[in-house]
C-alpha cells in the first residue's frame, strides 16, 4: 500500500478470523452497514457502484426499505 501511495486503513487477517466472522467466500465482497452501525446486507462479486440502480438500492436500504433484495 505504501508503494503505490494508498492512505486508508486496511485489515490484515492472517489467521482468517474476520473472514470467518463475516463469511467472506469471494473477493470482492461489499458489506452495507446502516446508519445505526448494523449490518444491512452483503453483495458478493464485482459491481458498478456508479450505476444509478446501485445508488438507488443503497439509498432504499439506508432508508429502511427492506423490500429491495441484494
LINFEN-V226673 format. One record per helix or strand of 2 or more residues. SS is the DSSP state (H for helix, E for strand). FROM is the first residue (numbers start at 1). TO is the last residue. Records with the same first field share a line. If there is no record, write none. Layout:
# LINFEN-V226673
SS: FROM-TO ; FROM-TO
This chain:
# LINFEN-V226673
H: 17-21 ; 52-62
E: 29-33 ; 39-44
